[in-house]
Every structure is written in C-alpha cells, then in structure tokens.
Amino acid sequence: MALIKISDLRERVGFFEKQTIKDDRGQVKTVEVEVATVWACFKEQMFKDKVATVGTVLEGTVSIIIRYKQDFDINTNMKIKWNNEVYEIVDYSKGVFGQDFTVISARLV
C-alpha cells in the first residue's frame, strides 16, 4: 500500500454499534447507535489483490484508513456507514505506517 498522508483522509464515515436500551415503556430493544464520526480514506483492492483473496475472508473487501488515535475502540461487531452504504468490519490493524493510521478491512453488506 502506498504511503498515506493526513490530507488523503477526505471521506467522512460513521461507526455504528448495536446497543441494548429500554424504550419509553421499559421494553428492551436493540438499536444501532453511532459511536463516532471520523475522516477516512477508502482504498479499493488492486486486481492482483482481488485474485489473491478469492475464497478467503478478505474477498471483496475495501481498506478504510483512519487516524490511529481515536476516542473510541474499534471492534469487529461495528458497522461503518459511508455514502448511504453499510460495511461490516472483517479485520483491522492498528498502528500502521509508524502508528499514524489504523487500516480496517471491511465488506459491503
């Protein structure tokens, strides 16, 4: 992957997580709550990567790059929303490129 600069983070994305809450009547229900909104950079897989990932967990994923230090913890139960599309987190690597960025592999739901 090419070197990333802060100025490459041009897309606004939201991180959502399911939480259990009680409604007005005291009934328990599960809702998706926005945990954070951050700037990100989307990278599509190159053709050679698409061929290499056929039949694996990473097949059909995109890389979403965000700043390393965030006010929330990322986990694979979260969803990412961008341009009215929802992505599920497959995997992530914290501290890539000298602990400047976190790279998230995500698949369109």
DADA-V264883 format. One record per residue. N is the residue number from 0. RES is the residue in one letter. NEAR is the number of other ideal C-beta (glycine too) atoms within 8 Angstrom. Layout:
N,RES,NEAR  N,RES,NEAR
This chain:
0,M,5  1,A,3  2,L,4  3,I,11  4,K,5  5,I,5  6,S,5  7,D,8  8,L,12  9,R,6  10,E,9  11,R,8  12,V,13  13,G,10  14,F,14  15,F,12  16,E,11  17,K,9  18,Q,8  19,T,6  20,I,8  21,K,6  22,D,7  23,D,3  24,R,4  25,G,5  26,Q,6  27,V,6  28,K,8  29,T,7  30,V,7  31,E,8  32,V,8  33,E,8  34,V,8  35,A,9  36,T,7  37,V,10  38,W,9  39,A,12  40,C,11  41,F,10  42,K,9  43,E,5  44,Q,10  45,M,6  46,F,6  47,K,6  48,D,8  49,K,10  50,V,7  51,A,6  52,T,12  53,V,7  54,G,4  55,T,6  56,V,5  57,L,8  58,E,9  59,G,5  60,T,11  61,V,12  62,S,12  63,I,16  64,I,15  65,I,14  66,R,11  67,Y,11  68,K,3  69,Q,11  70,D,3  71,F,7  72,D,4  73,I,11  74,N,7  75,T,7  76,N,6  77,M,11  78,K,12  79,I,15  80,K,10  81,W,12  82,N,3  83,N,3  84,E,7  85,V,8  86,Y,14  87,E,9  88,I,15  89,V,10  90,D,9  91,Y,10  92,S,7  93,K,7  94,G,8  95,V,10  96,F,7  97,G,4  98,Q,5  99,D,8  100,F,11  101,T,14  102,V,11  103,I,13  104,S,13  105,A,13  106,R,10  107,L,8  108,V,6
